[in-house]
């Protein structure tokens, strides 16, 4: 398993066959890189949401794409996720039920938020109230790693599509 901080390298050797069109190649490659990044974002976000039963709206802040110069980057936030994102929390006598999961000893409180957050008291101390979270780092890393073999194929697919678009003169 690779680290999320590793660099992903695309195989662009097939571009050498088209070296007589350098400007168009650069435009097509840049657009293909951006679209590949967006594809990776959408696919991994959807899979993670499905695997953890989380609404995709809750995941949009965890997956961001950036364009800087000739690069397109995907930032993935893997810190723990508050369980209130799993669905509507429901309080009962023993704890809180959220999205098919039960958290024993938990309680619901907005605590300076417009959402109903789920908390649990760690001990009897006053400052021992902690937000109930789930760890998503391992699942996120596994999902992104599962898409890495398809990355070059998708880049080449997007490149051919963009190059055809540029050659057709459609703008």
C-alpha positions as CSV (number, residue, x, y, z in Angstrom):
1,X,0.0,0.0,0.0
2,X,1.4,3.4,-0.9
3,X,1.3,6.5,1.1
4,X,-1.2,9.3,0.1
5,X,1.8,11.7,0.0
6,X,3.5,9.7,-2.8
7,X,3.8,11.1,-6.3
8,X,1.8,9.5,-9.0
9,X,3.6,9.3,-12.3
10,X,1.8,9.1,-15.7
11,X,3.2,7.3,-18.6
12,X,3.3,9.8,-21.5
13,X,5.7,8.0,-23.9
14,X,2.9,7.7,-26.5
15,X,3.0,11.5,-26.9
16,X,6.4,11.1,-28.8
17,X,4.6,9.8,-31.9
18,X,2.8,13.2,-32.2
19,X,5.8,15.5,-31.8
20,X,5.0,17.5,-34.9
21,X,2.2,19.3,-33.1
22,X,3.8,20.7,-29.9
23,X,1.4,23.5,-29.0
24,X,-1.7,21.3,-29.5
25,X,-0.1,18.5,-27.6
26,X,0.6,20.7,-24.7
27,X,-3.0,22.0,-24.6
28,X,-4.4,18.5,-24.9
29,X,-2.1,17.1,-22.3
30,X,-3.0,19.9,-19.8
31,X,-6.7,19.4,-20.3
32,X,-6.3,15.6,-20.1
33,X,-4.4,15.9,-16.8
34,X,-7.1,18.1,-15.3
35,X,-9.8,15.7,-16.4
36,X,-7.9,12.7,-15.1
37,X,-7.6,14.4,-11.7
38,X,-11.3,15.2,-11.7
39,X,-12.1,11.6,-12.6
40,X,-9.9,10.3,-9.8
41,X,-11.7,12.7,-7.4
42,X,-15.2,11.7,-8.4
43,X,-14.5,8.0,-8.5
44,X,-12.7,7.8,-5.2
45,X,-15.2,10.1,-3.5
46,X,-18.2,8.0,-4.7
47,X,-16.5,4.7,-3.7
48,X,-15.6,6.0,-0.2
49,X,-19.1,7.4,0.3
50,X,-20.6,4.0,-0.7
51,X,-18.2,2.0,1.4
52,X,-18.8,4.1,4.5
53,X,-22.5,4.9,3.8
54,X,-21.7,8.6,3.8
55,X,-23.5,11.2,1.7
56,X,-21.3,12.4,-1.1
57,X,-22.0,16.0,0.0
58,X,-20.2,15.4,3.2
59,X,-17.1,14.2,1.3
60,X,-16.8,17.2,-1.1
61,X,-14.7,19.2,1.4
62,X,-12.4,16.2,1.8
63,X,-11.5,16.0,-1.9
64,X,-10.2,19.1,-3.6
65,X,-8.5,19.7,-6.9
66,X,-6.1,22.4,-7.6
67,X,-4.5,23.7,-10.8
68,X,-1.1,25.4,-10.5
69,X,0.8,26.2,-13.6
70,X,1.2,23.0,-15.6
71,X,0.1,20.8,-12.8
72,X,-3.2,19.5,-11.5
73,X,-3.2,18.3,-7.9
74,X,-5.7,16.3,-5.8
75,X,-5.8,17.0,-2.1
76,X,-7.5,14.3,0.1
77,X,-8.4,15.0,3.7
78,X,-8.1,11.8,5.7
79,X,-8.7,13.1,9.2
80,X,-11.4,11.4,11.2
81,X,-15.0,12.2,10.2
82,X,-17.7,13.2,12.7
83,X,-20.4,10.5,12.8
84,X,-23.1,13.2,12.4
85,X,-22.2,13.1,8.7
86,X,-23.5,9.5,8.5
87,X,-27.1,10.5,8.8
88,X,-29.6,12.0,11.2
89,X,-28.6,11.2,14.8
90,X,-31.4,9.8,17.0
91,X,-31.0,9.8,20.8
92,X,-32.3,7.0,22.9
93,X,-31.8,6.0,26.6
94,X,-28.5,4.1,26.0
95,X,-26.8,6.2,23.3
96,X,-27.2,7.6,19.8
97,X,-28.2,5.8,16.6
98,X,-26.7,7.3,13.4
99,X,-27.0,5.8,9.9
100,X,-27.3,2.2,11.0
101,X,-24.6,2.5,13.7
102,X,-25.1,2.7,17.4
103,X,-22.8,4.7,19.7
104,X,-23.2,3.6,23.3
105,X,-23.1,6.4,25.9
106,X,-23.1,9.1,23.3
107,X,-25.4,12.2,23.3
108,X,-26.6,14.8,20.8
109,X,-25.8,18.5,21.2
110,X,-25.4,21.3,18.6
111,X,-22.5,22.9,20.6
112,X,-22.1,26.2,18.6
113,X,-23.1,24.5,15.3
114,X,-26.2,24.4,13.0
115,X,-26.0,20.6,13.0
116,X,-26.8,18.1,15.7
117,X,-23.3,16.7,16.7
118,X,-22.7,13.5,18.5
119,X,-20.5,13.6,21.6
120,X,-19.3,11.1,24.2
121,X,-17.9,11.8,27.7
122,X,-14.5,10.2,28.2
123,X,-14.5,10.4,32.0
124,X,-16.2,12.5,34.7
125,X,-14.0,15.6,34.1
126,X,-15.6,18.7,32.7
127,X,-13.4,18.9,29.7
128,X,-13.7,15.2,28.8
129,X,-16.4,15.7,26.2
130,X,-15.2,14.5,22.8
131,X,-16.8,14.5,19.3
132,X,-17.5,10.9,18.2
133,X,-15.6,10.3,14.9
134,X,-14.8,7.5,12.6
135,X,-11.4,6.9,11.0
136,X,-11.5,7.1,7.2
137,X,-7.8,7.1,6.4
138,X,-7.3,3.4,5.7
139,X,-10.4,3.1,3.5
140,X,-9.4,6.3,1.6
141,X,-5.9,5.0,0.9
142,X,-7.2,1.6,-0.2
143,X,-9.7,3.2,-2.6
144,X,-7.2,5.6,-4.1
145,X,-4.6,2.8,-4.5
146,X,-7.2,0.7,-6.3
147,X,-7.6,3.4,-9.0
148,X,-3.9,4.0,-9.5
149,X,-3.5,1.2,-12.2
150,X,-6.3,2.8,-14.2
151,X,-4.8,6.3,-14.0
152,X,-2.6,6.0,-17.2
153,X,-5.4,4.5,-19.2
154,X,-7.8,7.3,-18.2
155,X,-5.2,9.9,-18.9
156,X,-4.6,8.5,-22.4
157,X,-8.3,8.3,-23.0
158,X,-8.9,11.9,-22.0
159,X,-5.8,13.0,-24.0
160,X,-7.1,11.4,-27.2
161,X,-10.5,13.0,-26.7
162,X,-9.0,16.4,-26.0
163,X,-6.6,16.1,-29.0
164,X,-9.5,15.2,-31.3
165,X,-11.4,18.2,-29.9
166,X,-8.5,20.6,-30.6
167,X,-7.8,19.2,-34.1
168,X,-11.5,19.5,-35.0
169,X,-11.2,23.3,-34.5
170,X,-14.1,23.3,-32.0
171,X,-13.5,25.9,-29.4
